[in-house]
Amino acid sequence: MRSLTHFLHLIWKQIIPKGATVVDATCGGGHDTLALAQLALTPSSGHLLALDIQQEALDKTHDKLEKELPFEIIKRIKLIKEDHAHLDQIEPGLGHFDFVAYNLGYFPGGDKSITTQTTTTVQSLQKAFERLKPEGFICATCYVGHPHGPEEQKAVDAWIQTLNPSSCVVYHIEVPRKLAPMTRLIQKSKRCPNKEKRT
């Protein structure tokens, strides 16, 4: 059986255009970062921001990209040591995003005590939605198998409920297995303004 990540990457292939501005908000070991680079970037177009709060994760991502990608693509990628809660302040000159990916939880192979946090995750999702282009996507995967995971998943779904129903379409992707990760794919509506007004 193919993994959820493999399935999501197949979906991304259908919805991320070449030359897009994309973000890996939690780059970890760089698996999603590499997929985004291969889908969105060309030697002359597209931008990719990859964020993580751990230097170890950024170093591992850097090594993976250097091994797999030509320099012409790598030069269009920026690795940033920053909390994704500050997404509104990161590279403002790039404008709005076509796609933002979240792989929530902890960095595989790293310190498992360092995890994404419910409060900052929700803040980041809201800021990502505000910077999202109309018809752009957010893909948020929660891993509920660690102690903090179920709370974070509930918070993501609660945040989705605060959005105006006319502002987006939300797809629920789940594996029917105990403690399996859950994904929410959120597409901003075509006529939704770039900054969501909350009530």
N, C-alpha and C positions, 0 to 999 in steps of 0.2 A: 504494500500500500504506500502510495506517495505521501510525503510529509505535507503538512499544512503550508509550510514555507514554499515548497515547490509549487503547490496549487496557487498560492497568492502571487508568485512571480509570473505564472502563466496569465493571471488576470491583469497584472501590471503591464504585461506586454501588449495587451489590447487597449489600454487606456492612457498610457504615457506616450506622448508624441516625441519624435526626435526634435532636439533643440529646446526641450522643456527646461524650466527651472524647478529643480526637485530638492527635497530635504530628507536626509536620514536623521531624525531627531534623537536617536539613541543608537549610535553606530556599533557599539559592542565590538565584536570581532571582525566586522566589515563585510559580512556575507550579503546583507541587504544593500550596503553601500555599493558593492561591486555590481550587483544586479541593476541598481538604479543607474549607475554610470553606463553600463552596456546598453540600457534601454533609451536613455535620454540624451546622451552626449554624442556630439560629433567633433571632429577636430576644429571646427569653426563655429559651433553653436551649442547652446545649452550651458547650464550651471548646476553644480551639485554642492550643497552644503552638508557636511557630516559632523554632527555634534556628539560629544560625550563629556562627562565630568571627570572621567578617569584617563590619565595620560597613557596608561597601559593599553586601554581599548583603542585609543587613537594611534598608538604605535603599531598595534597589531593590524589595524585597518590599513595604515600606510603601507606596511609590508605586503599585505595581500594585494593592494592596488598596484604597487610597483611590480609585482610578480606577474599580474594578469593583464595589465593595460599598457598601451603605448603612451609615450610622453605627451603626445598631442591631446590625448583624452585626460590624462592626469592633471595637466595644467588648468583644466576647467573645473577642478575639484578643490574645495577648501575644507580642511579639517580644522575644527574649532573646539577648543576646550572650554565648554560653557554649559550651564544648566539650560535645558530646553525651555524652561519657564521664561527665559529672556528672549524668546524667538522674535518678538516684535522689534527688538533693538539690534538684531544681528543682520549685517549686510543690508541696510535699508535701501541702498542704491539699486539692489536687484529687483525691488518692487514686489510684485505679488507672485505667489507660487502656483505651479501647476499640480504639484503632488507633494504630500508630506507623509512619511512613514514613521510609525512608532512600534518598536519591539520592546514592550514594557517588562519590567522585572529586574533581573540582575545580569551582569556580564558573564556569560559562560566561560569557565576557566579562570575567572577572577575572584575577587572577594565577594562572597554571596551575602555578606551583611550589608553591602552597599546596593540598594535597590532604588528604582524609581519610586517617588512618593506621591500619594494620592493628591495632595494639595497642589504640588507643582505640576503634576501631569494634567490636571484639569485646567490650570492656568495656561499651560502650553497649548492644549487643544483649542482653547478659546482664541488665543493669539494666532494660532495656525489658521483657524477658520476665518479670522478677520483678514489675514494676508492671502487667503486663497483666492485664486481667480474664479469667476463664474465658470461652472462646469469642471472645476478642479476637484481633486480627491484628497481625503485624509484616510490612511489605512492604519488602524490602531489594533495591535494584537496584545492581549493580556494573557499572561501565564499564571493560572490559578493554582498551580501545584506548590507554590511556596507560601509561607505564612501570610504575607502581605497581599498576595495576589487577588483573593476573592474580594477584599475591600476595594482594591483599585478597580477591578472590573465593574463592581457596582457603581463606583464613582463615575466611571466613563459613561455608563448607561444613564446615570442620573444627569450628567452634563448634556448628553444628547437630548434628553427630554426638555431641557431649557431652551433648545433652539426652536425658532418659529418653524412649524411644519412645512410652510411654503418655501423655506430657505434652503432646504436640502432633501436628499433622499438617502436613507440609511439601509445598508445591506448587512444582515447578521450571518456570519459564517462560523459554524461550529462543528466540531468533530464529536459524534455521539459516543464519547468515551469518558470515563470518570477522570477529572482533573486535566482534561485536554485543554489546550489554549483556545481562546475565543477571539474572533476578529470582528471589528466594526469598520465597514467601508462606507465613508460618508462623502457624497458628492454634493457640492454646492450648486444651488439652482442657477440656471442661466441668467435670470433677471435679478438675482440677489445682489445687493450692493456689496462692494469689497469690504466694508466694515459692518458687521452684524450689530444691529441695535437690540440690546436685551431689555426686556421689560421686567 
